[in-house]
Amino acid sequence: MLRSGIGIALIASFVGLAGCATKERMIGTATGAAIGAAVSDGGKVGTLGGAMVGYGLGRVYEDRHSPK
């Protein structure tokens, strides 16, 4: 079960990374996917949900810390 969870987390993070524009969003997506997979014991919904939350947090971080 753990191996499939890790695989799902990696696939979800790579899919999320493909659509990301900045480093902050990529790091947020990958971290969120990993945390979501760990919390949901490799569940697809938890992994994807974590990736979406991580992407949002990366976007907020980017908005607050990028030069204007």
A tleap script that builds the chain and sets N, CA, C and O, in Angstrom:
source leaprc.protein.ff14SB
mol = sequence {
  NMET LEU ARG SER GLY ILE GLY ILE ALA LEU
  ILE ALA SER PHE VAL GLY LEU ALA GLY CYS
  ALA THR LYS GLU ARG MET ILE GLY THR ALA
  THR GLY ALA ALA ILE GLY ALA ALA VAL SER
  ASP GLY GLY LYS VAL GLY THR LEU GLY GLY
  ALA MET VAL GLY TYR GLY LEU GLY ARG VAL
  TYR GLU ASP ARG HIE SER PRO CLYS
}
set mol.1.N position { 0.817 -1.191 0.000 }
set mol.1.CA position { 0.000 0.000 0.000 }
set mol.1.C position { 0.862 1.256 0.000 }
set mol.1.O position { 0.526 2.239 -0.661 }
set mol.2.N position { 1.968 1.232 0.734 }
set mol.2.CA position { 2.821 2.400 0.826 }
set mol.2.C position { 3.484 2.709 -0.509 }
set mol.2.O position { 3.618 3.876 -0.875 }
set mol.3.N position { 3.897 1.688 -1.234 }
set mol.3.CA position { 4.538 1.923 -2.530 }
set mol.3.C position { 3.580 2.574 -3.515 }
set mol.3.O position { 3.965 3.491 -4.241 }
set mol.4.N position { 2.349 2.115 -3.548 }
set mol.4.CA position { 1.393 2.717 -4.467 }
set mol.4.C position { 1.090 4.151 -4.062 }
set mol.4.O position { 0.867 5.002 -4.923 }
set mol.5.N position { 1.079 4.431 -2.760 }
set mol.5.CA position { 0.850 5.797 -2.288 }
set mol.5.C position { 1.968 6.732 -2.703 }
set mol.5.O position { 1.726 7.874 -3.094 }
set mol.6.N position { 3.187 6.242 -2.615 }
set mol.6.CA position { 4.331 7.053 -3.037 }
set mol.6.C position { 4.263 7.305 -4.537 }
set mol.6.O position { 4.537 8.414 -4.995 }
set mol.7.N position { 3.900 6.287 -5.297 }
set mol.7.CA position { 3.776 6.454 -6.744 }
set mol.7.C position { 2.706 7.465 -7.112 }
set mol.7.O position { 2.902 8.301 -7.994 }
set mol.8.N position { 1.568 7.381 -6.425 }
set mol.8.CA position { 0.493 8.335 -6.690 }
set mol.8.C position { 0.946 9.747 -6.332 }
set mol.8.O position { 0.659 10.698 -7.058 }
set mol.9.N position { 1.650 9.879 -5.219 }
set mol.9.CA position { 2.134 11.200 -4.810 }
set mol.9.C position { 3.101 11.769 -5.844 }
set mol.9.O position { 3.035 12.953 -6.177 }
set mol.10.N position { 3.990 10.933 -6.345 }
set mol.10.CA position { 4.945 11.408 -7.349 }
set mol.10.C position { 4.246 11.815 -8.638 }
set mol.10.O position { 4.550 12.859 -9.215 }
set mol.11.N position { 3.320 10.995 -9.082 }
set mol.11.CA position { 2.602 11.320 -10.323 }
set mol.11.C position { 1.810 12.608 -10.151 }
set mol.11.O position { 1.832 13.475 -11.023 }
set mol.12.N position { 1.113 12.733 -9.032 }
set mol.12.CA position { 0.327 13.946 -8.794 }
set mol.12.C position { 1.216 15.179 -8.726 }
set mol.12.O position { 0.863 16.236 -9.249 }
set mol.13.N position { 2.363 15.044 -8.086 }
set mol.13.CA position { 3.244 16.205 -7.993 }
set mol.13.C position { 3.832 16.570 -9.349 }
set mol.13.O position { 3.990 17.753 -9.652 }
set mol.14.N position { 4.161 15.572 -10.174 }
set mol.14.CA position { 4.681 15.884 -11.502 }
set mol.14.C position { 3.621 16.519 -12.389 }
set mol.14.O position { 3.918 17.429 -13.163 }
set mol.15.N position { 2.398 16.047 -12.280 }
set mol.15.CA position { 1.301 16.658 -13.050 }
set mol.15.C position { 1.099 18.088 -12.585 }
set mol.15.O position { 0.920 18.993 -13.401 }
set mol.16.N position { 1.128 18.292 -11.286 }
set mol.16.CA position { 0.986 19.651 -10.766 }
set mol.16.C position { 2.139 20.544 -11.163 }
set mol.16.O position { 1.945 21.723 -11.459 }
set mol.17.N position { 3.338 19.989 -11.169 }
set mol.17.CA position { 4.508 20.775 -11.538 }
set mol.17.C position { 4.486 21.189 -13.000 }
set mol.17.O position { 5.010 22.244 -13.356 }
set mol.18.N position { 3.897 20.381 -13.830 }
set mol.18.CA position { 3.862 20.697 -15.264 }
set mol.18.C position { 3.078 21.970 -15.535 }
set mol.18.O position { 3.374 22.688 -16.490 }
set mol.19.N position { 2.078 22.259 -14.703 }
set mol.19.CA position { 1.263 23.448 -14.921 }
set mol.19.C position { 1.710 24.652 -14.122 }
set mol.19.O position { 1.094 25.714 -14.222 }
set mol.20.N position { 2.747 24.522 -13.344 }
set mol.20.CA position { 3.193 25.624 -12.491 }
set mol.20.C position { 4.129 26.549 -13.242 }
set mol.20.O position { 4.905 26.119 -14.096 }
set mol.21.N position { 4.044 27.820 -12.910 }
set mol.21.CA position { 4.858 28.805 -13.609 }
set mol.21.C position { 6.102 29.205 -12.834 }
set mol.21.O position { 7.104 29.581 -13.442 }
set mol.22.N position { 6.066 29.137 -11.522 }
set mol.22.CA position { 7.184 29.637 -10.737 }
set mol.22.C position { 7.691 28.580 -9.765 }
set mol.22.O position { 7.044 27.564 -9.514 }
set mol.23.N position { 8.874 28.862 -9.229 }
set mol.23.CA position { 9.487 27.951 -8.270 }
set mol.23.C position { 8.645 27.826 -7.003 }
set mol.23.O position { 8.514 26.734 -6.451 }
set mol.24.N position { 8.081 28.926 -6.544 }
set mol.24.CA position { 7.266 28.895 -5.329 }
set mol.24.C position { 6.070 27.982 -5.498 }
set mol.24.O position { 5.742 27.211 -4.596 }
set mol.25.N position { 5.418 28.060 -6.642 }
set mol.25.CA position { 4.246 27.216 -6.904 }
set mol.25.C position { 4.638 25.755 -7.057 }
set mol.25.O position { 3.911 24.867 -6.613 }
set mol.26.N position { 5.784 25.501 -7.683 }
set mol.26.CA position { 6.242 24.116 -7.833 }
set mol.26.C position { 6.551 23.489 -6.482 }
set mol.26.O position { 6.166 22.351 -6.216 }
set mol.27.N position { 7.248 24.238 -5.628 }
set mol.27.CA position { 7.594 23.723 -4.307 }
set mol.27.C position { 6.332 23.505 -3.485 }
set mol.27.O position { 6.212 22.503 -2.780 }
set mol.28.N position { 5.401 24.434 -3.571 }
set mol.28.CA position { 4.140 24.286 -2.846 }
set mol.28.C position { 3.356 23.068 -3.299 }
set mol.28.O position { 2.812 22.331 -2.476 }
set mol.29.N position { 3.297 22.858 -4.607 }
set mol.29.CA position { 2.556 21.722 -5.145 }
set mol.29.C position { 3.184 20.398 -4.738 }
set mol.29.O position { 2.483 19.486 -4.299 }
set mol.30.N position { 4.487 20.290 -4.878 }
set mol.30.CA position { 5.173 19.039 -4.530 }
set mol.30.C position { 5.071 18.751 -3.038 }
set mol.30.O position { 4.828 17.612 -2.638 }
set mol.31.N position { 5.255 19.773 -2.220 }
set mol.31.CA position { 5.164 19.586 -0.770 }
set mol.31.C position { 3.747 19.219 -0.356 }
set mol.31.O position { 3.540 18.323 0.462 }
set mol.32.N position { 2.774 19.919 -0.929 }
set mol.32.CA position { 1.378 19.624 -0.618 }
set mol.32.C position { 0.985 18.213 -1.017 }
set mol.32.O position { 0.264 17.538 -0.282 }
set mol.33.N position { 1.450 17.761 -2.172 }
set mol.33.CA position { 1.148 16.403 -2.626 }
set mol.33.C position { 1.771 15.371 -1.695 }
set mol.33.O position { 1.145 14.361 -1.373 }
set mol.34.N position { 2.997 15.624 -1.267 }
set mol.34.CA position { 3.663 14.682 -0.360 }
set mol.34.C position { 2.958 14.629 0.988 }
set mol.34.O position { 2.755 13.548 1.542 }
set mol.35.N position { 2.587 15.784 1.516 }
set mol.35.CA position { 1.890 15.810 2.808 }
set mol.35.C position { 0.507 15.180 2.680 }
set mol.35.O position { 0.082 14.423 3.553 }
set mol.36.N position { -0.193 15.493 1.591 }
set mol.36.CA position { -1.513 14.905 1.381 }
set mol.36.C position { -1.454 13.396 1.259 }
set mol.36.O position { -2.333 12.698 1.765 }
set mol.37.N position { -0.439 12.888 0.601 }
set mol.37.CA position { -0.280 11.437 0.466 }
set mol.37.C position { 0.028 10.802 1.814 }
set mol.37.O position { -0.476 9.723 2.125 }
set mol.38.N position { 0.848 11.464 2.608 }
set mol.38.CA position { 1.199 10.923 3.921 }
set mol.38.C position { -0.012 10.915 4.857 }
set mol.38.O position { -0.242 9.949 5.584 }
set mol.39.N position { -0.772 11.993 4.827 }
set mol.39.CA position { -1.925 12.099 5.721 }
set mol.39.C position { -3.028 11.124 5.325 }
set mol.39.O position { -3.671 10.527 6.187 }
set mol.40.N position { -3.245 10.963 4.025 }
set mol.40.CA position { -4.339 10.106 3.556 }
set mol.40.C position { -3.898 8.667 3.315 }
set mol.40.O position { -4.657 7.874 2.758 }
set mol.41.N position { -2.685 8.322 3.725 }
set mol.41.CA position { -2.129 6.986 3.543 }
set mol.41.C position { -2.107 6.585 2.070 }
set mol.41.O position { -2.430 5.451 1.716 }
set mol.42.N position { -1.723 7.529 1.222 }
set mol.42.CA position { -1.583 7.266 -0.201 }
set mol.42.C position { -2.864 7.388 -0.995 }
set mol.42.O position { -2.911 6.970 -2.152 }
set mol.43.N position { -3.892 7.944 -0.411 }
set mol.43.CA position { -5.163 8.094 -1.118 }
set mol.43.C position { -5.069 9.121 -2.236 }
set mol.43.O position { -4.381 10.134 -2.112 }
set mol.44.N position { -5.762 8.848 -3.315 }
set mol.44.CA position { -5.712 9.740 -4.479 }
set mol.44.C position { -6.284 11.111 -4.161 }
set mol.44.O position { -5.695 12.135 -4.507 }
set mol.45.N position { -7.421 11.123 -3.508 }
set mol.45.CA position { -8.071 12.399 -3.211 }
set mol.45.C position { -7.226 13.228 -2.251 }
set mol.45.O position { -7.095 14.438 -2.431 }
set mol.46.N position { -6.661 12.600 -1.248 }
set mol.46.CA position { -5.810 13.312 -0.301 }
set mol.46.C position { -4.559 13.862 -0.953 }
set mol.46.O position { -4.128 14.974 -0.650 }
set mol.47.N position { -3.974 13.078 -1.854 }
set mol.47.CA position { -2.771 13.521 -2.552 }
set mol.47.C position { -3.071 14.701 -3.454 }
set mol.47.O position { -2.351 15.699 -3.435 }
set mol.48.N position { -4.125 14.596 -4.241 }
set mol.48.CA position { -4.480 15.697 -5.140 }
set mol.48.C position { -4.956 16.920 -4.364 }
set mol.48.O position { -4.652 18.054 -4.734 }
set mol.49.N position { -5.700 16.686 -3.292 }
set mol.49.CA position { -6.134 17.805 -2.455 }
set mol.49.C position { -4.949 18.524 -1.835 }
set mol.49.O position { -4.913 19.754 -1.789 }
set mol.50.N position { -3.987 17.760 -1.362 }
set mol.50.CA position { -2.777 18.369 -0.809 }
set mol.50.C position { -2.009 19.158 -1.841 }
set mol.50.O position { -1.472 20.225 -1.544 }
set mol.51.N position { -1.952 18.631 -3.065 }
set mol.51.CA position { -1.265 19.347 -4.141 }
set mol.51.C position { -1.965 20.669 -4.440 }
set mol.51.O position { -1.306 21.683 -4.669 }
set mol.52.N position { -3.290 20.663 -4.438 }
set mol.52.CA position { -4.031 21.895 -4.720 }
set mol.52.C position { -3.829 22.919 -3.603 }
set mol.52.O position { -3.639 24.105 -3.874 }
set mol.53.N position { -3.868 22.466 -2.360 }
set mol.53.CA position { -3.646 23.380 -1.237 }
set mol.53.C position { -2.219 23.925 -1.283 }
set mol.53.O position { -2.002 25.117 -1.066 }
set mol.54.N position { -1.260 23.065 -1.560 }
set mol.54.CA position { 0.133 23.501 -1.659 }
set mol.54.C position { 0.350 24.501 -2.774 }
set mol.54.O position { 1.115 25.453 -2.618 }
set mol.55.N position { -0.320 24.293 -3.900 }
set mol.55.CA position { -0.222 25.238 -5.010 }
set mol.55.C position { -0.764 26.604 -4.583 }
set mol.55.O position { -0.167 27.641 -4.871 }
set mol.56.N position { -1.890 26.582 -3.900 }
set mol.56.CA position { -2.471 27.841 -3.424 }
set mol.56.C position { -1.556 28.560 -2.451 }
set mol.56.O position { -1.400 29.779 -2.521 }
set mol.57.N position { -0.950 27.803 -1.542 }
set mol.57.CA position { -0.029 28.417 -0.592 }
set mol.57.C position { 1.211 28.973 -1.293 }
set mol.57.O position { 1.712 30.037 -0.929 }
set mol.58.N position { 1.697 28.254 -2.293 }
set mol.58.CA position { 2.832 28.761 -3.070 }
set mol.58.C position { 2.485 30.043 -3.801 }
set mol.58.O position { 3.316 30.943 -3.922 }
set mol.59.N position { 1.274 30.120 -4.279 }
set mol.59.CA position { 0.833 31.331 -4.977 }
set mol.59.C position { 0.725 32.515 -4.016 }
set mol.59.O position { 1.125 33.630 -4.352 }
set mol.60.N position { 0.192 32.273 -2.836 }
set mol.60.CA position { 0.098 33.335 -1.823 }
set mol.60.C position { 1.495 33.796 -1.424 }
set mol.60.O position { 1.749 34.996 -1.316 }
set mol.61.N position { 2.397 32.848 -1.207 }
set mol.61.CA position { 3.772 33.198 -0.855 }
set mol.61.C position { 4.403 34.048 -1.954 }
set mol.61.O position { 5.055 35.054 -1.676 }
set mol.62.N position { 4.203 33.635 -3.200 }
set mol.62.CA position { 4.764 34.373 -4.331 }
set mol.62.C position { 4.195 35.789 -4.389 }
set mol.62.O position { 4.937 36.744 -4.621 }
set mol.63.N position { 2.903 35.933 -4.182 }
set mol.63.CA position { 2.279 37.259 -4.232 }
set mol.63.C position { 2.816 38.179 -3.147 }
set mol.63.O position { 2.987 39.377 -3.374 }
set mol.64.N position { 3.083 37.627 -1.976 }
set mol.64.CA position { 3.566 38.455 -0.868 }
set mol.64.C position { 5.058 38.783 -0.945 }
set mol.64.O position { 5.495 39.812 -0.430 }
set mol.65.N position { 5.835 37.916 -1.584 }
set mol.65.CA position { 7.283 38.100 -1.568 }
set mol.65.C position { 7.906 38.473 -2.899 }
set mol.65.O position { 9.124 38.634 -2.981 }
set mol.66.N position { 7.117 38.614 -3.927 }
set mol.66.CA position { 7.698 38.974 -5.226 }
set mol.66.C position { 7.817 40.494 -5.331 }
set mol.66.O position { 6.962 41.229 -4.838 }
set mol.67.N position { 8.872 40.946 -5.972 }
set mol.67.CA position { 9.023 42.409 -6.148 }
set mol.67.C position { 7.955 42.937 -7.093 }
set mol.67.O position { 7.589 42.287 -8.072 }
set mol.68.N position { 7.473 44.110 -6.784 }
set mol.68.CA position { 6.397 44.679 -7.602 }
set mol.68.C position { 6.854 45.841 -8.405 }
set mol.68.O position { 6.065 46.429 -9.144 }
savepdb mol mol.pdb
quit
